[in-house]
């Protein structure tokens, strides 16, 4: 009985330190950048997404996150290009309507943190590492606490079966293989 009491005492502070944060899609962005015809970049974003962060304020490495993105909400400010991205050439949103991320662990690095987890995109699940920084904590005018996170990472779209492309006369690719992902997340304490 005494051993059980000790276990409960060590678990209680850890649970007490966890906050449930809901990603605020109005004040957050999930964007991307890709090379077009080798000479310029095209930017886009997803407009529909949701997520939950279980944030351990005292030990960030004990935090976790899940995010779901509506793949059809892709927006590059060009309807023809967006429809092509939704087609079987790229995201194939009819077959793969969601992009998801589920963390496995958070690791501390010298100047920040890395969230390691499974990204499911185009029916392919791949472990990725997302370096991030905590940009601050603030109480909003309505008394709710908000926490900010930012990240930038690169992915090779071919790792997720997104291989459609065309070659230019000089041998360059119409669509670059490296995708830069830009995350700016504001989450509200529930």
Secondary structure, DSSP 8 states (H G I E B T S, - for coil): -HHHHHHHHHHHHHHHTEEEEEE-TTS-EEEEEEEETTTEEEEEEES-EEEEEEEESS-GGG-EEEEEEEGGGEE-S-HHHHHHHHSTTTT-TTT--EEEEEEEEEEEETTEEEEEEEEEETTEEEEEEEEEEEEEEEE-TTS-EEEEEEEEEEEEGGGGT-----B-TTS-BSEEEEEEEEEEEEEEE-
